[in-house]
Amino acid sequence: MLEIKNLSVSYGGIKALKSISITVPDKKIVTLIGANGAGKSTTLRAIAKLIKHDSGTIIYNGEDITAISARETVQKGITLIPEGRHVFPDMTVLENLKLGAFLRTDNKAIKEDIDYMYELFPVLKERSTQLAGTLSGGEQQMLAVSRALMARPKMLMMDEPSLGLAPMLVKDIFTIIERVNREDGLPILLIEQNANFALKVADYGYVLETGTIQLEGTGEQLLENEKVKELYLGTGD
Amino acid sequence: MPFDVLIQQICNGLVLGCVYALVSIGYTITYGIIRLINFAHNSIFMLSMYFAIVFVTMLALPWWLGFIIVIALTAIMGVLTEKLAYHRLRNRGAPTSTIKIAALGVSYLIDNVVIVIFSGRPKQFPTVDLLTDVFEIGPVRLQRTAIIVPLVVLVLLVGLTYFLNHTKPGLAMRAVSRDMEAARLMGIDVDKTIAFSFAIGSGLAAIGAILWGQRYTSVIPTVGSMPGMKSFIAAVIGGIGNIDGAVIGGMLIGMIEVMVVAFFPGLSSYRDVFSFCLLLIVLLIKPTGIIGEKVADKA
Protein backbone atom coordinates (compact mmCIF):
# COMPACT_ATOMS: atom_id res chain seq x y z
CA MET A 1 0.00 0.00 0.00
CA LEU A 2 1.26 3.42 -0.96
CA GLU A 3 0.25 6.41 1.12
CA ILE A 4 1.04 9.96 0.12
CA LYS A 5 0.43 12.48 2.84
CA ASN A 6 0.32 16.25 2.37
CA LEU A 7 2.66 16.25 -0.61
CA SER A 8 3.64 19.68 -1.90
CA VAL A 9 5.77 20.43 -4.91
CA SER A 10 6.75 23.71 -6.51
CA TYR A 11 8.47 24.66 -9.72
CA GLY A 12 10.48 27.86 -9.52
CA GLY A 13 8.25 29.38 -6.85
CA ILE A 14 4.98 28.25 -8.38
CA LYS A 15 3.07 25.70 -6.33
CA ALA A 16 2.22 22.73 -8.52
CA LEU A 17 0.92 20.53 -5.73
CA LYS A 18 -0.63 21.92 -2.56
CA SER A 19 -0.60 19.32 0.15
CA ILE A 20 -2.32 16.41 -1.53
CA SER A 21 -2.97 13.04 0.08
CA ILE A 22 -3.54 9.87 -1.93
CA THR A 23 -3.72 6.21 -1.02
CA VAL A 24 -3.15 3.30 -3.38
CA PRO A 25 -4.29 0.10 -1.63
CA ASP A 26 -2.89 -3.33 -2.52
CA LYS A 27 -4.17 -4.87 -5.72
CA LYS A 28 -6.28 -1.83 -6.61
CA ILE A 29 -6.31 0.54 -9.56
CA VAL A 30 -6.40 4.16 -8.50
CA THR A 31 -6.71 6.97 -11.00
CA LEU A 32 -5.97 10.66 -10.95
CA ILE A 33 -8.05 12.72 -13.31
CA GLY A 34 -7.96 16.43 -13.98
CA ALA A 35 -7.20 19.02 -16.61
CA ASN A 36 -3.79 19.78 -18.04
CA GLY A 37 -1.61 21.44 -15.44
CA ALA A 38 -3.66 20.15 -12.52
CA GLY A 39 -0.57 18.39 -11.14
CA LYS A 40 -1.21 14.79 -12.13
CA SER A 41 2.17 14.13 -13.75
CA THR A 42 3.88 16.12 -11.01
CA THR A 43 2.42 13.73 -8.44
CA LEU A 44 3.79 10.66 -10.19
CA ARG A 45 7.15 12.29 -10.89
CA ALA A 46 7.50 13.25 -7.25
CA ILE A 47 6.74 9.69 -6.15
CA ALA A 48 9.30 8.36 -8.67
CA LYS A 49 11.80 10.92 -7.30
CA LEU A 50 12.37 12.52 -10.67
CA ILE A 51 11.60 15.86 -9.04
CA LYS A 52 12.09 17.15 -5.53
CA HIS A 53 9.14 17.91 -3.31
CA ASP A 54 8.85 20.66 -0.71
CA SER A 55 7.07 18.79 2.04
CA GLY A 56 4.96 15.76 2.80
CA THR A 57 5.65 12.08 3.31
CA ILE A 58 5.50 9.02 1.09
CA ILE A 59 4.93 5.74 2.89
CA TYR A 60 5.17 2.42 1.12
CA ASN A 61 4.09 -0.72 2.95
CA GLY A 62 4.59 1.03 6.25
CA GLU A 63 8.08 2.24 5.36
CA ASP A 64 8.87 5.93 5.00
CA ILE A 65 10.37 6.29 1.51
CA THR A 66 10.17 10.07 1.33
CA ALA A 67 13.92 10.61 1.21
CA ILE A 68 15.11 7.80 -1.07
CA SER A 69 16.51 8.22 -4.61
CA ALA A 70 14.93 7.37 -7.96
CA ARG A 71 17.06 4.26 -8.13
CA GLU A 72 15.98 3.10 -4.69
CA THR A 73 12.35 3.70 -5.59
CA VAL A 74 12.74 1.27 -8.49
CA GLN A 75 14.50 -1.12 -6.14
CA LYS A 76 11.53 -0.97 -3.78
CA GLY A 77 9.37 -2.10 -6.68
CA ILE A 78 7.69 1.15 -7.69
CA THR A 79 7.97 1.67 -11.43
CA LEU A 80 6.74 4.60 -13.50
CA ILE A 81 5.79 4.37 -17.15
CA PRO A 82 6.35 7.99 -18.14
CA GLU A 83 4.19 10.17 -20.31
CA GLY A 84 5.22 9.89 -23.93
CA ARG A 85 6.54 6.37 -23.29
CA HIS A 86 10.20 7.30 -23.41
CA VAL A 87 11.45 4.09 -24.92
CA PHE A 88 15.11 4.30 -25.95
CA PRO A 89 14.65 4.97 -29.67
CA ASP A 90 18.14 4.04 -30.85
CA MET A 91 18.19 0.75 -29.02
CA THR A 92 16.56 -2.49 -30.07
CA VAL A 93 13.34 -3.75 -28.55
CA LEU A 94 15.34 -6.46 -26.78
CA GLU A 95 17.82 -3.94 -25.34
CA ASN A 96 14.92 -1.86 -24.07
CA LEU A 97 13.50 -4.89 -22.29
CA LYS A 98 16.90 -5.70 -20.79
CA LEU A 99 17.18 -2.15 -19.49
CA GLY A 100 13.84 -2.61 -17.77
CA ALA A 101 15.46 -5.38 -15.75
CA PHE A 102 18.54 -3.25 -15.05
CA LEU A 103 18.54 -3.72 -11.27
CA ARG A 104 17.90 -7.45 -11.41
CA THR A 105 20.70 -9.99 -11.38
CA ASP A 106 18.72 -13.21 -11.86
CA ASN A 107 19.71 -13.63 -15.50
CA LYS A 108 17.78 -16.83 -16.02
CA ALA A 109 14.53 -15.37 -14.74
CA ILE A 110 15.14 -12.25 -16.86
CA LYS A 111 15.27 -14.45 -19.95
CA GLU A 112 12.03 -16.13 -18.95
CA ASP A 113 10.40 -12.76 -18.37
CA ILE A 114 11.48 -11.58 -21.81
CA ASP A 115 9.80 -14.65 -23.29
CA TYR A 116 6.72 -13.88 -21.21
CA MET A 117 6.61 -10.34 -22.61
CA TYR A 118 6.90 -11.74 -26.12
CA GLU A 119 3.93 -13.94 -25.29
CA LEU A 120 1.93 -11.00 -23.98
CA PHE A 121 2.87 -8.84 -26.96
CA PRO A 122 3.76 -11.06 -29.94
CA VAL A 123 4.49 -7.98 -32.06
CA LEU A 124 7.47 -7.22 -29.81
CA LYS A 125 8.92 -10.63 -30.57
CA GLU A 126 8.63 -9.95 -34.29
CA ARG A 127 10.39 -6.63 -33.80
CA SER A 128 12.87 -7.82 -31.21
CA THR A 129 15.98 -6.70 -33.13
CA GLN A 130 14.36 -3.55 -34.54
CA LEU A 131 15.19 -0.13 -33.13
CA ALA A 132 12.46 1.00 -30.75
CA GLY A 133 12.26 4.37 -32.53
CA THR A 134 10.93 2.65 -35.64
CA LEU A 135 7.92 1.16 -33.83
CA SER A 136 4.44 2.66 -34.12
CA GLY A 137 3.02 4.60 -31.19
CA GLY A 138 0.95 1.64 -30.02
CA GLU A 139 3.89 -0.73 -30.26
CA GLN A 140 6.04 1.73 -28.33
CA GLN A 141 3.42 1.83 -25.58
CA MET A 142 3.42 -1.96 -25.43
CA LEU A 143 7.20 -1.85 -25.19
CA ALA A 144 7.03 0.77 -22.43
CA VAL A 145 4.58 -1.38 -20.47
CA SER A 146 6.62 -4.55 -20.88
CA ARG A 147 9.86 -2.72 -20.13
CA ALA A 148 8.30 -1.58 -16.86
CA LEU A 149 7.08 -5.11 -16.10
CA MET A 150 10.63 -6.40 -16.66
CA ALA A 151 11.56 -4.77 -13.37
CA ARG A 152 9.08 -7.13 -11.67
CA PRO A 153 7.46 -4.13 -10.02
CA LYS A 154 5.26 -4.39 -6.96
CA MET A 155 3.43 -1.28 -8.02
CA LEU A 156 2.98 0.43 -11.39
CA MET A 157 2.44 4.09 -12.11
CA MET A 158 1.24 5.01 -15.59
CA ASP A 159 1.23 8.50 -16.99
CA GLU A 160 -1.21 8.89 -19.88
CA PRO A 161 -0.76 5.46 -21.44
CA SER A 162 -3.38 6.20 -24.09
CA LEU A 163 -1.91 9.52 -25.21
CA GLY A 164 -1.66 9.77 -28.97
CA LEU A 165 -3.05 6.31 -29.61
CA ALA A 166 -5.83 5.37 -31.99
CA PRO A 167 -9.15 4.57 -30.21
CA MET A 168 -8.75 0.86 -30.99
CA LEU A 169 -5.37 0.80 -29.31
CA VAL A 170 -6.62 2.75 -26.30
CA LYS A 171 -9.00 -0.15 -25.66
CA ASP A 172 -6.12 -2.62 -25.99
CA ILE A 173 -4.02 -0.69 -23.52
CA PHE A 174 -6.79 -0.65 -20.97
CA THR A 175 -7.31 -4.38 -21.43
CA ILE A 176 -3.63 -4.83 -20.66
CA ILE A 177 -3.84 -2.57 -17.61
CA GLU A 178 -6.74 -4.56 -16.24
CA ARG A 179 -5.07 -7.84 -17.02
CA VAL A 180 -1.81 -6.94 -15.29
CA ASN A 181 -3.77 -5.75 -12.30
CA ARG A 182 -5.98 -8.83 -12.09
CA GLU A 183 -3.44 -11.55 -12.89
CA ASP A 184 -0.48 -10.27 -10.92
CA GLY A 185 -2.43 -8.34 -8.31
CA LEU A 186 -0.32 -5.32 -9.20
CA PRO A 187 -1.61 -2.06 -7.74
CA ILE A 188 -1.69 0.68 -10.38
CA LEU A 189 -1.72 4.42 -10.03
CA LEU A 190 -3.07 5.68 -13.32
CA ILE A 191 -3.25 9.11 -14.91
CA GLU A 192 -5.53 9.51 -17.86
CA GLN A 193 -6.89 12.26 -20.05
CA ASN A 194 -9.56 9.80 -21.01
CA ALA A 195 -11.43 10.03 -17.70
CA ASN A 196 -14.26 7.86 -18.93
CA PHE A 197 -12.01 4.85 -19.55
CA ALA A 198 -9.94 5.52 -16.46
CA LEU A 199 -12.87 5.66 -14.06
CA LYS A 200 -14.34 2.49 -15.56
CA VAL A 201 -11.24 0.43 -14.81
CA ALA A 202 -10.37 2.17 -11.55
CA ASP A 203 -11.43 1.06 -8.10
CA TYR A 204 -10.93 4.53 -6.73
CA GLY A 205 -10.32 7.96 -8.19
CA TYR A 206 -9.15 11.42 -7.26
CA VAL A 207 -10.03 14.60 -9.10
CA LEU A 208 -7.17 17.05 -9.16
CA GLU A 209 -7.63 20.76 -9.82
CA THR A 210 -4.76 23.26 -9.78
CA GLY A 211 -2.72 21.25 -7.34
CA THR A 212 -5.41 20.26 -4.89
CA ILE A 213 -7.76 17.30 -4.61
CA GLN A 214 -11.29 18.52 -5.26
CA LEU A 215 -13.11 15.25 -5.13
CA GLU A 216 -12.54 11.59 -4.47
CA GLY A 217 -14.53 8.41 -4.54
CA THR A 218 -14.90 5.01 -6.14
CA GLY A 219 -14.82 4.83 -9.91
CA GLU A 220 -18.59 4.44 -10.07
CA GLN A 221 -19.27 7.31 -7.71
CA LEU A 222 -17.14 9.66 -9.76
CA LEU A 223 -18.69 8.47 -13.00
CA GLU A 224 -22.08 9.43 -11.61
CA ASN A 225 -20.95 12.71 -10.11
CA GLU A 226 -22.52 15.67 -11.88
CA LYS A 227 -19.47 17.87 -11.65
CA VAL A 228 -17.20 15.14 -13.00
CA LYS A 229 -19.66 14.49 -15.77
CA GLU A 230 -19.71 18.11 -16.74
CA LEU A 231 -16.01 18.84 -16.52
CA TYR A 232 -14.26 15.62 -17.43
CA LEU A 233 -16.66 13.27 -19.15
CA GLY A 234 -18.31 15.79 -21.41
CA THR A 235 -21.73 14.28 -20.76
CA GLY A 236 -23.14 16.90 -18.42
CA ASP A 237 -26.17 18.97 -19.32
CA MET B 1 57.33 10.68 -54.36
CA PRO B 2 59.35 7.49 -53.93
CA PHE B 3 57.37 4.44 -52.87
CA ASP B 4 59.15 3.91 -49.56
CA VAL B 5 58.53 7.50 -48.50
CA LEU B 6 54.86 7.18 -49.45
CA ILE B 7 54.49 4.08 -47.26
CA GLN B 8 56.22 5.87 -44.43
CA GLN B 9 53.91 8.83 -44.76
CA ILE B 10 50.81 6.64 -44.85
CA CYS B 11 52.02 5.02 -41.63
CA ASN B 12 52.67 8.41 -40.08
CA GLY B 13 49.15 9.49 -40.99
CA LEU B 14 47.74 6.32 -39.54
CA VAL B 15 49.58 6.75 -36.24
CA LEU B 16 48.57 10.37 -35.92
CA GLY B 17 45.00 9.51 -36.88
CA CYS B 18 44.89 6.80 -34.22
CA VAL B 19 45.96 9.23 -31.51
CA TYR B 20 43.38 11.79 -32.63
CA ALA B 21 40.77 9.04 -32.66
CA LEU B 22 41.50 8.04 -29.06
CA VAL B 23 41.36 11.60 -27.80
CA SER B 24 38.27 12.49 -29.81
CA ILE B 25 36.34 9.60 -28.24
CA GLY B 26 36.60 11.48 -24.93
CA TYR B 27 35.08 14.60 -26.48
CA THR B 28 32.32 12.67 -28.16
CA ILE B 29 31.38 10.60 -25.07
CA THR B 30 31.00 13.58 -22.74
CA TYR B 31 29.06 15.44 -25.39
CA GLY B 32 26.88 12.40 -26.02
CA ILE B 33 26.08 11.89 -22.37
CA ILE B 34 25.70 15.40 -20.91
CA ARG B 35 25.91 17.63 -23.99
CA LEU B 36 29.16 19.08 -22.66
CA ILE B 37 31.95 20.16 -24.95
CA ASN B 38 34.69 19.33 -22.49
CA PHE B 39 37.22 22.09 -23.05
CA ALA B 40 39.35 20.60 -20.26
CA HIS B 41 39.96 17.39 -22.20
CA ASN B 42 43.16 18.75 -23.80
CA SER B 43 44.46 19.63 -20.32
CA ILE B 44 43.73 16.10 -19.17
CA PHE B 45 45.73 14.86 -22.17
CA MET B 46 48.64 17.15 -21.20
CA LEU B 47 48.39 16.20 -17.53
CA SER B 48 48.78 12.52 -18.34
CA MET B 49 52.07 13.32 -20.14
CA TYR B 50 53.38 14.97 -16.97
CA PHE B 51 52.18 11.99 -14.94
CA ALA B 52 54.29 9.82 -17.24
CA ILE B 53 57.30 12.07 -16.64
CA VAL B 54 56.77 11.75 -12.88
CA PHE B 55 56.27 8.01 -12.72
CA VAL B 56 58.49 6.71 -15.49
CA THR B 57 61.28 9.29 -15.67
CA MET B 58 61.51 10.71 -12.15
CA LEU B 59 60.41 7.72 -10.07
CA ALA B 60 61.99 5.33 -12.58
CA LEU B 61 59.20 2.75 -12.43
CA PRO B 62 59.22 0.08 -15.13
CA TRP B 63 57.60 1.76 -18.14
CA TRP B 64 54.64 -0.61 -18.36
CA LEU B 65 53.81 -0.21 -14.68
CA GLY B 66 54.29 3.54 -14.90
CA PHE B 67 51.99 3.81 -17.89
CA ILE B 68 49.29 1.74 -16.20
CA ILE B 69 49.44 4.09 -13.22
CA VAL B 70 49.33 7.08 -15.57
CA ILE B 71 46.21 5.78 -17.33
CA ALA B 72 44.45 5.02 -14.04
CA LEU B 73 45.42 8.33 -12.49
CA THR B 74 44.28 10.27 -15.55
CA ALA B 75 40.96 8.45 -15.48
CA ILE B 76 40.59 9.47 -11.84
CA MET B 77 41.43 13.08 -12.71
CA GLY B 78 38.71 13.02 -15.36
CA VAL B 79 36.21 11.79 -12.77
CA LEU B 80 37.37 14.47 -10.34
CA THR B 81 36.73 17.26 -12.85
CA GLU B 82 33.21 15.88 -13.29
CA LYS B 83 32.54 15.45 -9.57
CA LEU B 84 34.06 18.73 -8.39
CA ALA B 85 32.90 21.00 -11.18
CA TYR B 86 30.32 19.85 -13.72
CA HIS B 87 28.27 17.60 -11.46
CA ARG B 88 27.72 20.34 -8.88
CA LEU B 89 26.67 22.81 -11.54
CA ARG B 90 24.28 20.34 -13.15
CA ASN B 91 22.69 19.58 -9.81
CA ARG B 92 21.96 23.24 -9.33
CA GLY B 93 20.28 23.40 -12.69
CA ALA B 94 23.00 25.37 -14.44
CA PRO B 95 22.51 25.66 -18.21
CA THR B 96 24.98 23.79 -20.42
CA SER B 97 26.62 27.03 -21.49
CA THR B 98 27.63 27.66 -17.87
CA ILE B 99 29.10 24.17 -17.63
CA LYS B 100 31.08 24.76 -20.83
CA ILE B 101 32.58 27.88 -19.32
CA ALA B 102 33.35 25.88 -16.18
CA ALA B 103 35.19 23.40 -18.40
CA LEU B 104 37.29 26.26 -19.75
CA GLY B 105 38.03 27.24 -16.17
CA VAL B 106 39.02 23.70 -15.25
CA SER B 107 41.31 23.67 -18.27
CA TYR B 108 43.09 26.87 -17.22
CA LEU B 109 43.32 25.63 -13.65
CA ILE B 110 45.03 22.38 -14.66
CA ASP B 111 47.34 24.17 -17.11
CA ASN B 112 48.46 26.69 -14.53
CA VAL B 113 48.92 24.19 -11.72
CA VAL B 114 51.17 22.23 -14.07
CA ILE B 115 53.14 25.41 -14.90
CA VAL B 116 53.58 26.14 -11.19
CA ILE B 117 54.77 22.62 -10.42
CA PHE B 118 56.84 21.77 -13.50
CA SER B 119 57.63 25.25 -14.92
CA GLY B 120 57.06 26.07 -18.56
CA ARG B 121 60.37 24.68 -19.78
CA PRO B 122 60.16 21.67 -22.11
CA LYS B 123 60.60 18.26 -20.57
CA GLN B 124 61.46 14.99 -22.26
CA PHE B 125 58.73 12.37 -22.52
CA PRO B 126 59.87 8.88 -21.46
CA THR B 127 60.03 6.93 -24.71
CA VAL B 128 60.13 3.16 -24.76
CA ASP B 129 62.56 1.42 -27.12
CA LEU B 130 60.13 -1.42 -27.58
CA LEU B 131 57.77 1.08 -29.19
CA THR B 132 60.14 3.41 -30.97
CA ASP B 133 62.78 1.11 -32.48
CA VAL B 134 63.03 1.22 -36.23
CA PHE B 135 62.60 -1.83 -38.41
CA GLU B 136 62.89 -2.38 -42.16
CA ILE B 137 60.64 -4.08 -44.67
CA GLY B 138 62.63 -4.05 -47.90
CA PRO B 139 63.49 -0.40 -48.56
CA VAL B 140 60.89 0.92 -46.13
CA ARG B 141 62.16 1.99 -42.71
CA LEU B 142 59.44 2.28 -40.10
CA GLN B 143 59.17 2.96 -36.42
CA ARG B 144 57.51 0.14 -34.50
CA THR B 145 54.78 2.56 -33.49
CA ALA B 146 53.53 2.32 -37.08
CA ILE B 147 52.36 -1.20 -36.31
CA ILE B 148 51.82 -1.06 -32.56
CA VAL B 149 49.70 2.10 -32.37
CA PRO B 150 47.05 0.98 -34.87
CA LEU B 151 46.96 -2.42 -33.17
CA VAL B 152 46.50 -0.91 -29.72
CA VAL B 153 43.78 1.39 -31.00
CA LEU B 154 42.03 -1.43 -32.82
CA VAL B 155 41.96 -3.56 -29.67
CA LEU B 156 40.66 -0.62 -27.62
CA LEU B 157 37.92 0.13 -30.14
CA VAL B 158 36.78 -3.47 -30.30
CA GLY B 159 36.76 -3.53 -26.51
CA LEU B 160 34.83 -0.28 -26.27
CA THR B 161 32.26 -1.43 -28.81
CA TYR B 162 31.80 -4.70 -26.95
CA PHE B 163 31.49 -2.82 -23.67
CA LEU B 164 28.82 -0.46 -25.00
CA ASN B 165 26.75 -3.15 -26.71
CA HIS B 166 27.07 -6.20 -24.53
CA THR B 167 27.65 -5.17 -20.93
CA LYS B 168 25.28 -3.71 -18.39
CA PRO B 169 27.31 -0.56 -17.61
CA GLY B 170 27.70 -0.05 -21.36
CA LEU B 171 23.98 -0.34 -21.90
CA ALA B 172 23.43 2.07 -19.01
CA MET B 173 25.79 4.56 -20.61
CA ARG B 174 23.90 4.47 -23.90
CA ALA B 175 20.62 4.78 -22.05
CA VAL B 176 21.78 7.82 -20.06
CA SER B 177 23.17 9.52 -23.15
CA ARG B 178 19.87 9.02 -24.95
CA ASP B 179 17.32 9.83 -22.25
CA MET B 180 18.56 10.64 -18.79
CA GLU B 181 15.15 10.62 -17.16
CA ALA B 182 14.06 7.32 -18.66
CA ALA B 183 17.42 5.89 -17.56
CA ARG B 184 16.63 6.99 -14.00
CA LEU B 185 13.30 5.19 -14.23
CA MET B 186 15.16 1.98 -15.09
CA GLY B 187 17.04 2.32 -11.79
CA ILE B 188 20.28 3.35 -13.47
CA ASP B 189 22.58 5.41 -11.26
CA VAL B 190 22.92 8.33 -13.63
CA ASP B 191 25.66 10.19 -11.73
CA LYS B 192 27.81 7.11 -11.49
CA THR B 193 27.33 6.39 -15.17
CA ILE B 194 28.35 9.93 -16.11
CA ALA B 195 31.43 9.71 -13.86
CA PHE B 196 32.30 6.41 -15.48
CA SER B 197 32.09 7.93 -18.95
CA PHE B 198 34.59 10.58 -17.85
CA ALA B 199 36.88 7.81 -16.61
CA ILE B 200 36.74 6.08 -19.99
CA GLY B 201 37.27 9.26 -21.99
CA SER B 202 40.18 10.39 -19.83
CA GLY B 203 41.77 6.93 -19.74
CA LEU B 204 41.69 6.79 -23.54
CA ALA B 205 43.16 10.29 -23.70
CA ALA B 206 46.02 9.09 -21.49
CA ILE B 207 46.71 6.18 -23.81
CA GLY B 208 46.61 8.63 -26.72
CA ALA B 209 49.05 10.90 -24.90
CA ILE B 210 51.48 8.07 -24.17
CA LEU B 211 51.48 7.06 -27.84
CA TRP B 212 51.78 10.70 -28.91
CA GLY B 213 54.76 11.11 -26.59
CA GLN B 214 56.65 8.33 -28.32
CA ARG B 215 56.80 10.50 -31.45
CA TYR B 216 56.63 14.05 -30.16
CA THR B 217 58.87 13.86 -27.13
CA SER B 218 58.96 17.49 -26.07
CA VAL B 219 56.43 18.17 -23.32
CA ILE B 220 55.32 21.68 -22.33
CA PRO B 221 52.20 22.76 -20.40
CA THR B 222 50.40 23.65 -23.65
CA VAL B 223 51.30 20.36 -25.33
CA GLY B 224 47.65 19.27 -25.31
CA SER B 225 46.17 22.24 -27.09
CA MET B 226 46.86 21.31 -30.74
CA PRO B 227 46.15 17.56 -30.52
CA GLY B 228 43.17 18.41 -28.30
CA MET B 229 41.81 20.94 -30.76
CA LYS B 230 42.27 18.59 -33.70
CA SER B 231 40.65 15.72 -31.84
CA PHE B 232 37.72 17.96 -31.06
CA ILE B 233 37.49 18.85 -34.74
CA ALA B 234 37.68 15.13 -35.51
CA ALA B 235 34.74 14.48 -33.20
CA VAL B 236 32.70 17.24 -34.85
CA ILE B 237 33.60 16.14 -38.38
CA GLY B 238 32.60 12.58 -37.57
CA GLY B 239 29.35 13.69 -35.93
CA ILE B 240 29.74 14.59 -32.30
CA GLY B 241 28.18 12.15 -29.89
CA ASN B 242 28.98 9.23 -32.17
CA ILE B 243 32.01 7.06 -31.38
CA ASP B 244 32.42 5.57 -34.85
CA GLY B 245 32.27 9.10 -36.20
CA ALA B 246 35.02 10.22 -33.83
CA VAL B 247 37.29 7.43 -35.06
CA ILE B 248 36.61 8.19 -38.71
CA GLY B 249 37.13 11.91 -38.09
CA GLY B 250 40.39 11.27 -36.24
CA MET B 251 41.77 9.07 -39.00
CA LEU B 252 40.75 11.58 -41.65
CA ILE B 253 42.42 14.51 -39.91
CA GLY B 254 45.61 12.58 -39.12
CA MET B 255 45.93 11.32 -42.67
CA ILE B 256 45.18 14.65 -44.35
CA GLU B 257 47.54 16.54 -42.10
CA VAL B 258 50.43 14.21 -42.92
CA MET B 259 49.65 13.88 -46.61
CA VAL B 260 49.32 17.58 -47.30
CA VAL B 261 52.76 18.15 -45.83
CA ALA B 262 54.18 15.14 -47.66
CA PHE B 263 52.91 16.21 -51.07
CA PHE B 264 53.30 19.95 -50.62
CA PRO B 265 56.36 20.41 -48.39
CA GLY B 266 56.15 24.15 -49.02
CA LEU B 267 52.91 24.26 -47.05
CA SER B 268 54.29 22.52 -43.98
CA SER B 269 54.06 25.60 -41.83
CA TYR B 270 50.32 25.73 -42.61
CA ARG B 271 49.72 22.11 -41.63
CA ASP B 272 47.30 22.95 -38.82
CA VAL B 273 45.19 25.05 -41.15
CA PHE B 274 44.03 22.04 -43.15
CA SER B 275 42.20 20.43 -40.25
CA PHE B 276 40.22 23.60 -39.75
CA CYS B 277 39.49 23.88 -43.48
CA LEU B 278 38.29 20.30 -43.52
CA LEU B 279 36.03 21.09 -40.56
CA LEU B 280 34.48 24.03 -42.40
CA ILE B 281 33.98 22.05 -45.59
CA VAL B 282 32.36 19.08 -43.83
CA LEU B 283 30.10 21.31 -41.77
CA LEU B 284 29.02 23.24 -44.87
CA ILE B 285 28.08 20.03 -46.67
CA LYS B 286 26.76 18.04 -43.71
CA PRO B 287 26.22 20.11 -40.57
CA THR B 288 25.67 17.04 -38.38
CA GLY B 289 29.03 15.55 -39.33
CA ILE B 290 29.83 12.50 -41.43
CA ILE B 291 27.78 10.02 -39.41
CA GLY B 292 25.59 12.49 -37.58
CA GLU B 293 22.77 11.38 -35.36
CA LYS B 294 21.28 8.21 -36.75
CA VAL B 295 18.18 8.33 -34.66
CA ALA B 296 14.78 7.22 -35.84
CA ASP B 297 12.23 8.73 -33.52
CA LYS B 298 8.62 8.52 -34.55
CA ALA B 299 6.91 9.10 -31.24
Interface residues (C-beta under 8 A of the other chain):
Chain A: A48 L50 A70 R71 V74 Q75 T79 L80 P82 G84 R85 H86 V87 F88 P89 D90 M91 E95 K98 L99 G100 F102 L103 L131 G133 T134 L135 S136 G137 Q140 R147 A151 G164
Chain B: K168 L171 A172 R174 A175 R178 D179 E181 A182 A183 R184 L185 M186 G187 I188 D189 K294 V295 A296 D297 K298 A299
